[in-house]
Amino acid sequence: MRPEERPGAGVSPGAMRHRAWSVPAHAPDTLDPMKSHQSTQTMKPATAAKKLGVYLEATPAEFQEGAVSRDELNALQADPPEWLSELRRNGPHPRPVVAAKLGVSISGLARGGVTEALTTDQIEALKQENPDWLQKERATQAEVRKEGARVKEKARLKEQDEKAGAKDGKPAGKQRR
């Protein structure tokens, strides 16, 4: 065999060693057509609590201790048990829910000194009290939303102008004068 006919001819010496994508060392079990079982996708209780919008530490012990399957999560969302309905109604609520109920960002909660979960009654009391930090953070959040809407509208108008220019045969983008 001539040197140029060898496999890997013209390739640097170490390049042939690391080709994991070319031939697998063994076939994965999941691709075996003879096996009919399918592994169940599970998640940590913290992930499931986040998806359900509840504070993990307030959930029952059996929820906190075991993994939650995708099917179990779907069942909890479709037909919530009493404990889940109660948590969603009265709390304690996790910070993202508290922030949404107060109309501020999570960072705004931290700046205001709210670092723990709050119940619905505590949230309502804060709304009634309406401290200076809450007023300031609500104003900040309103400005952020306003700016986001402005940027989105600007992008929409730019896209609309580019489409109109393309129909007229004009080049897209800025034109020189």
C-alpha positions as CSV (number, residue, x, y, z in Angstrom):
1,M,0.0,0.0,0.0
2,R,1.4,3.4,-1.0
3,P,1.4,6.1,1.7
4,E,-1.2,8.2,0.0
5,E,-3.7,5.2,0.0
6,R,-3.4,4.8,3.7
7,P,-6.5,5.8,5.7
8,G,-5.9,9.2,7.1
9,A,-3.2,10.1,4.6
10,G,-2.6,13.8,4.6
11,V,-4.1,14.3,8.1
12,S,-2.0,15.4,11.0
13,P,-0.9,12.6,13.3
14,G,-3.3,13.2,16.2
15,A,-6.4,14.0,14.2
16,M,-7.5,10.4,13.6
17,R,-7.7,9.6,17.3
18,H,-10.7,11.8,18.3
19,R,-13.5,11.0,15.9
20,A,-16.2,10.1,18.4
21,W,-18.9,11.2,15.9
22,S,-17.8,8.8,13.1
23,V,-18.4,5.4,14.7
24,P,-19.9,4.9,18.1
25,A,-18.0,2.5,20.4
26,H,-21.3,0.7,21.1
27,A,-24.9,1.2,19.9
28,P,-27.1,3.1,22.4
29,D,-29.7,1.0,24.1
30,T,-32.4,3.5,23.3
31,L,-32.1,2.9,19.6
32,D,-32.5,-0.8,19.8
33,P,-35.8,-1.6,18.0
34,M,-36.2,-4.8,20.0
35,K,-36.6,-3.0,23.3
36,S,-40.1,-1.5,23.9
37,H,-39.6,0.2,27.3
38,Q,-39.2,4.0,27.3
39,S,-37.5,5.7,30.2
40,T,-39.7,8.3,32.1
41,Q,-38.4,11.8,32.1
42,T,-38.2,13.2,35.7
43,M,-37.3,16.5,37.2
44,K,-36.2,17.6,40.6
45,P,-38.9,18.8,43.0
46,A,-37.4,22.4,42.8
47,T,-37.9,22.4,39.0
48,A,-41.5,21.0,39.4
49,A,-42.3,23.6,42.0
50,K,-41.0,26.4,39.8
51,K,-43.1,25.1,36.9
52,L,-46.2,25.0,39.2
53,G,-45.5,28.5,40.5
54,V,-45.3,27.5,44.2
55,Y,-42.7,27.8,47.0
56,L,-40.9,24.5,47.3
57,E,-40.5,24.7,51.1
58,A,-44.3,25.1,51.5
59,T,-45.1,21.9,49.5
60,P,-45.8,18.5,51.3
61,A,-42.8,16.4,52.3
62,E,-43.6,13.7,49.8
63,F,-43.4,16.2,47.0
64,Q,-40.1,17.6,48.2
65,E,-38.5,14.2,48.6
66,G,-39.1,12.5,45.3
67,A,-38.5,13.1,41.7
68,V,-41.5,14.3,39.7
69,S,-42.3,12.7,36.3
70,R,-43.5,14.8,33.3
71,D,-46.8,12.9,33.6
72,E,-47.2,13.7,37.3
73,L,-46.5,17.3,36.6
74,N,-49.1,17.4,33.8
75,A,-51.6,15.7,36.2
76,L,-50.9,18.3,38.9
77,Q,-51.4,21.1,36.4
78,A,-54.6,19.6,34.9
79,D,-56.3,18.7,38.2
80,P,-54.5,20.4,41.1
81,P,-54.9,18.7,44.5
82,E,-56.2,20.8,47.5
83,W,-52.7,21.5,48.8
84,L,-51.6,23.0,45.4
85,S,-54.8,25.1,45.1
86,E,-54.3,26.4,48.6
87,L,-50.6,27.3,48.0
88,R,-51.5,29.1,44.8
89,R,-54.3,31.0,46.5
90,N,-52.8,31.9,49.8
91,G,-49.0,31.3,49.5
92,P,-46.4,31.5,50.6
93,H,-45.4,32.5,47.1
94,P,-42.0,32.3,45.5
95,R,-40.2,35.6,44.6
96,P,-41.2,35.6,40.9
97,V,-44.9,35.3,41.9
98,V,-44.5,38.0,44.6
99,A,-42.8,40.3,42.0
100,A,-45.6,39.8,39.5
101,K,-48.3,40.4,42.1
102,L,-46.6,43.6,43.2
103,G,-45.8,44.8,39.6
104,V,-42.1,44.9,40.1
105,S,-39.0,42.9,39.0
106,I,-37.3,40.3,41.2
107,S,-34.3,42.6,41.4
108,G,-36.7,45.4,42.6
109,L,-37.9,43.1,45.4
110,A,-34.3,42.6,46.5
111,R,-33.6,46.3,46.4
112,G,-36.8,46.8,48.5
113,G,-35.5,44.3,51.1
114,V,-38.0,41.5,50.3
115,T,-35.9,38.3,50.2
116,E,-38.3,35.7,51.5
117,A,-41.5,34.2,50.3
118,L,-44.6,36.2,51.1
119,T,-48.2,35.1,51.6
120,T,-51.1,36.6,49.7
121,D,-52.1,38.6,52.9
122,Q,-48.5,40.0,53.2
123,I,-48.6,41.0,49.6
124,E,-51.9,42.8,50.0
125,A,-50.6,44.5,53.1
126,L,-47.6,45.8,51.1
127,K,-49.9,47.0,48.4
128,Q,-52.0,48.9,50.9
129,E,-48.9,50.3,52.7
130,N,-47.4,51.3,49.3
131,P,-43.9,52.1,50.6
132,D,-41.6,54.5,48.7
133,W,-39.4,51.6,47.4
134,L,-42.5,49.9,45.9
135,Q,-43.7,53.1,44.2
136,K,-40.2,53.6,42.8
137,E,-39.8,50.0,41.6
138,R,-43.3,50.1,40.0
139,A,-42.3,53.3,38.1
140,T,-39.1,51.7,37.0
141,Q,-40.9,48.6,35.8
142,A,-43.4,50.7,33.9
143,E,-40.5,52.5,32.2
144,V,-38.9,49.2,31.3
145,R,-42.2,48.0,29.7
146,K,-42.7,51.3,27.9
147,E,-39.1,51.1,26.5
148,G,-39.6,47.5,25.4
149,A,-42.8,48.4,23.6
150,R,-41.0,51.3,21.9
151,V,-38.1,49.1,20.7
152,K,-40.6,46.5,19.5
153,E,-42.6,49.0,17.6
154,K,-39.4,50.5,16.0
155,A,-38.3,47.1,14.9
156,R,-41.8,46.4,13.4
157,L,-41.8,49.7,11.5
158,K,-38.2,49.0,10.2
159,E,-39.3,45.6,9.0
160,Q,-42.4,47.0,7.4
161,D,-40.3,49.7,5.6
162,E,-37.8,47.0,4.4
163,K,-40.7,44.9,3.0
164,A,-42.2,47.9,1.2
165,G,-38.7,48.9,-0.2
166,A,-38.2,45.3,-1.5
167,K,-41.6,45.5,-3.3
168,D,-40.7,48.8,-5.0
169,G,-37.3,47.4,-6.1
170,K,-35.4,49.8,-3.8
171,P,-32.5,48.3,-1.8
172,A,-33.2,47.8,1.9
173,G,-31.3,49.7,4.5
174,K,-30.1,53.3,4.6
175,Q,-29.9,55.3,1.4
176,R,-27.2,57.9,0.7
177,R,-28.3,61.4,-0.2
